[in-house]
Amino acid sequence: QVQLVESGGGLVQFGGSLRLSCAASGFTFSRSTMNWYRQAPGKERELVAGSGRFTISRDNDKNTLYLQMNSLKPEDTAVYYCSAYYFGVRYWGKGTLVTVSS
C-alpha cells in the first residue's frame, strides 16, 4: 500500500525557512517521479517549482523527498502535498500546513 506522509509544516515568520519531508513507503521510491504541490486557501492546487527560494531534493536510500523553503512570504501559506507518480498512477499524501505570518 502506497503511503506518503508529509511533515515539517508549521507557523513561520516572514523571511523564515522551513524544510518539509515526505516519507514514502509501499512502492519503489527510486523509480517514481516525486513532486511537491501546494494549495492556498481558496485556490487550486499547484505544482511547486524547485527553483529560486525553494529547493527540492530526494534521498532514495531513505525513501524521502524534501522541500527546503527559504525567504518565506505570506503568500506561501498553503497546505503542501507530496505526490508520487508511479507506473501511471498518481498518489498523494494528506498534506502539511505551512503558515507564514507577516
Buried (B, 14 or more C-beta within 10 A) or exposed (E): EBEBBBBBBEEBEEEBEBEBBBBBEEBEBEEBEBBBBBBBEEEEBEEBEBEEEBEBEBEBEEBBBBBBBEEBEEEBBBBBBBBBEBEEEEBBBEBBEBBBEE
